[in-house]
Amino acid sequence: MPKPFLGVGWNFPVDVDTTTNKLKLAAFEESVRQAIWNILGTAKGERVMRPEFGCGIHDLVFATNTAATSSRIAAEVQKALLLFEPRIEVLNIEVQPGGSGEVLLIRLAYRIRSTNNVFNLVYPFYLEHSAG
């Protein structure tokens, strides 16, 4: 039974299925997960035809690893997902230091609106030589 409103689209990154010689597709919840990853991985202004698309976290790549930076990152993630991924409801965003002082882990919990299924995703964000 197809899941309503989740859709099917090209896999990201775009790849070819070697057995069928067709493009690989991402379906339903996987298409949502890949869309979130794409939003977080795209800097604003990076897309020529959609300069407003993306997430403002990339403006913070040279920020120091502080609680204020973590709060700003969480706010930028919330704003980007609200604007560009209407299929989900963001339940929680936590930004925590990763293994080194230059990595922040963005932990995202979200609910898919059409199915009420809850998922989580961890996106690593790398700061450039932070003095955290």
FENFEN-V951452 format. One record per pair of residues at least 24 apart in sequence whose C-alpha atoms are under 10 Angstrom apart, sorted by the first residue. I is the first residue (numbers start at 1). J is the second residue. D is the distance in Angstrom with one decimal. If there is no record, write none. Layout:
I|J|D, I|J|D
This chain:
2|27|9.7, 2|28|8.3, 3|27|9.3, 3|28|6.6, 3|29|8.9, 3|114|7.8, 3|115|7.4, 4|28|8.5, 4|113|10.0, 4|114|6.5, 4|115|7.9, 5|87|7.9, 5|113|9.3, 5|114|6.9, 5|115|9.4, 6|30|9.1, 6|31|7.4, 6|32|7.2, 6|87|7.3, 6|112|8.7, 6|113|9.4, 6|114|7.6, 6|115|9.1, 7|31|7.2, 7|32|8.7, 8|32|9.4, 9|34|9.9, 9|35|9.9, 10|34|9.8, 11|35|9.7, 12|37|9.1, 12|38|8.0, 13|38|9.3, 28|112|9.9, 29|87|9.9, 29|112|7.9, 29|115|9.4, 29|117|8.9, 29|118|10.0, 29|119|8.9, 32|85|8.1, 32|86|9.9, 32|87|7.5, 32|88|8.1, 32|112|8.3, 33|88|10.0, 33|110|9.9, 33|119|8.8, 33|120|9.0, 33|121|7.8, 35|81|9.7, 35|84|8.9, 35|85|7.5, 36|77|9.8, 36|80|9.3, 36|81|7.3, 36|84|8.7, 36|85|7.2, 36|88|9.5, 36|108|9.8, 36|121|8.9, 36|123|9.7, 37|121|8.7, 37|122|9.4, 37|123|7.5, 39|77|8.9, 39|80|7.2, 39|81|7.4, 39|83|10.0, 39|84|7.4, 39|85|8.4, 40|76|9.4, 40|77|7.1, 40|80|7.8, 40|81|8.4, 40|106|9.8, 40|123|7.9, 40|124|9.9, 40|125|9.3, 41|123|8.9, 41|124|9.8, 41|125|9.1, 44|80|9.8, 52|80|9.8, 52|83|10.0, 52|84|10.0, 53|80|8.1, 53|83|8.8, 53|84|7.5, 54|79|10.0, 54|80|6.5, 54|81|9.0, 54|83|9.4, 54|84|8.0, 55|79|8.0, 55|80|5.3, 55|81|8.2, 55|83|9.8, 55|84|9.5, 56|80|7.6, 57|125|8.4, 58|125|8.8, 58|126|9.4, 58|127|9.2, 60|125|9.8, 60|126|9.7, 60|127|7.7, 60|128|9.4, 61|102|9.6, 61|125|8.2, 61|126|6.9, 61|127|4.8, 61|128|5.9, 61|129|9.2, 61|130|8.8, 62|102|9.9, 62|126|9.3, 62|127|5.9, 62|128|5.3, 62|129|7.5, 62|130|6.9, 62|131|9.8, 63|127|6.9, 63|128|7.8, 63|129|9.0, 63|130|6.6, 63|131|8.7, 63|132|9.3, 64|101|9.2, 64|102|8.7, 64|127|7.6, 64|128|8.6, 64|129|8.2, 64|130|4.8, 64|131|5.6, 64|132|5.6, 65|96|9.7, 65|97|8.0, 65|101|6.9, 65|102|7.2, 65|103|8.5, 65|104|8.0, 65|127|7.6, 65|128|9.8, 65|129|9.4, 65|130|5.9, 65|131|6.6, 65|132|4.3, 66|96|9.9, 66|97|9.3, 66|101|9.9, 66|130|9.3, 66|131|8.9, 66|132|6.2, 67|95|8.9, 67|96|9.0, 67|97|9.8, 67|132|9.7, 69|95|9.2, 69|104|9.8, 70|94|8.3, 70|95|5.5, 70|96|7.3, 70|97|8.8, 70|104|7.9, 70|105|9.5, 70|106|8.9, 71|95|7.5, 73|104|9.5, 73|106|8.3, 73|125|9.4, 74|106|7.6, 74|107|9.3, 74|108|9.3, 77|106|8.7, 77|108|9.1, 78|108|9.5, 86|112|9.2, 86|113|8.4, 87|111|8.5, 87|112|5.9, 87|113|5.8, 87|114|7.3, 87|115|9.8, 88|112|4.5, 88|113|5.4, 88|114|8.4, 88|115|9.9, 88|116|9.2, 88|117|9.7, 88|118|9.4, 88|119|10.0, 89|113|6.5, 89|116|9.4, 89|118|9.4, 90|118|9.7, 90|119|9.9, 90|120|9.8, 91|118|8.8, 91|119|9.6, 91|120|9.4, 92|120|9.2, 93|120|9.7, 93|121|9.8, 93|122|9.8, 94|122|9.5, 95|122|9.5, 95|123|9.5, 95|124|9.5, 95|125|9.4, 96|124|9.8, 97|124|9.6, 97|125|9.6, 97|132|9.5, 98|124|7.9, 98|125|9.0, 98|126|9.3, 100|126|9.7, 100|132|9.6, 101|126|9.2, 101|127|8.2, 101|128|9.8, 101|129|8.3, 101|130|6.8, 101|131|7.5, 101|132|5.9, 102|126|5.7, 102|127|4.9, 102|128|6.5, 102|129|6.2, 102|130|5.7, 102|131|8.2, 102|132|7.8, 103|127|6.0, 103|128|8.9, 103|129|9.7, 103|130|9.1
